[in-house]
Amino acid sequence: QVHLVESGGGLVQAGGSLRLSCAASGAIHRINVMGWYRQAPGKQRELVASINWEFNTNYKDSVKGRFTISRDNAKNTVYLRMDSLKPEDTAVYYCLTRTYGNDYWGQGTQVTVSA
């Protein structure tokens, strides 16, 4: 069974940095896209950043220049480096692994940014 384990969330002051990690394990034959979504209280889950198998990246406009997504294919791990964090970034962050036929989600990690 595919399992995604997230880590790196926490409480940080505005302007600070965090680095999220998500390691996928199990019967994963081909990962096409890995990415990060977030969901704030009362809000819908939204895409933050993604990176495909060719290492092309996409970012939500509000995080461009502040967040950096990367992946290590050998480790089946995706990272999200978050700099210059803002209170608006506060949310539960979920990693996504997309294969040929399935999507797999991590358990979520809380990121809280204080003003």
N, C-alpha and C positions, 0 to 999 in steps of 0.2 A: 504494500500500500504506500502511496506517495505521501510524504510527510514534509511539511515546511516548518522550520523552526526560526522564529524571529528573535532578535535581541537588539539592544542598544538604545531603547527608549528611556525616557526619564524626564526629570524636571530641570529646566534650564532658564536662565534669565534672557530677556530679549537681547539680541546681539550675539548670543552664544552659539555653540555648535554641538551637534550630535552626529553620530555615525550609526546608521541602522544596518544590520546584516540579516540575511535570510538564506538559510541553507536548505536545499531540497535534497531529499533522499528517497530511495525506494525504486520502484520499477518505472523509471523515466527513460524513455528511449530516445527522444529528441525534444529538446526545449527550443521552441521558436521565439518566445518572448518572455522576459521576466520584467516585472514592474512593481511599482508601489502605488497603492491607493490610500486614501485617508478618509475618515468619517468623523466629523465633529458632531457634538450633541445637537440633535434636532436637524441635522443636515444629511443629505444624501452622500453616499460614498462617491468620491471623485478621484480621477486619475491624477497622480502627482508627477510620475515619471515612468518611462519604460525604456527598455533596451532590447533590441532583437538579436537574432543569432549572428547577424553581420555587424553588430555593435553600433547600429544606428540608434540614436536616442531621440526621445520626445519628452517635453516638459510642459507642465501647466504654466501658463504665462506668468502667474504671480510668483513662481519659484525660480524662474530663469535667472541665471547669474548668481543664485544663492545655493541651489541644490545641484549635486552631481551624482548621477547614477552610473554604476559600473557593475561588471559581472566577471566572474572567474568560471569559465566553462568547465575546467577540470574539477572544480569543487562544487559545481552546480550551485553557486552562491551569487546572490545579487546584493549590492550595497547601495546605500543612499547616504551620501555625505551632505549634511544640512548645515549651512553657515548663515550667519546674520539672521538667526531665527526671530520671528515675530510672534506676538500673541495670536495672530490669526492662523498660525501654523498648528496651533493646539488641536490635536485630534488623535484618534487611534489609527495607527498606520498598519496597513495590511500588505503583505507581499503577495504577488501573483506569479505563478509559473504556468505558462501556456504551452502545451504540447500540440502535436498534430491534431488530436481529437478531444482534448480535455483541458479544463482550467482547474488549477489547484490553488488554494488560499492558505496563507498562514493564519495563525491564531490572533494576530494583532499585537501591537506594542504601543503603549501610551506615550505620547509626546506632549508635554505640557510646557508652555513658554509663558513665563510671568512677565508682566509689564515693567 
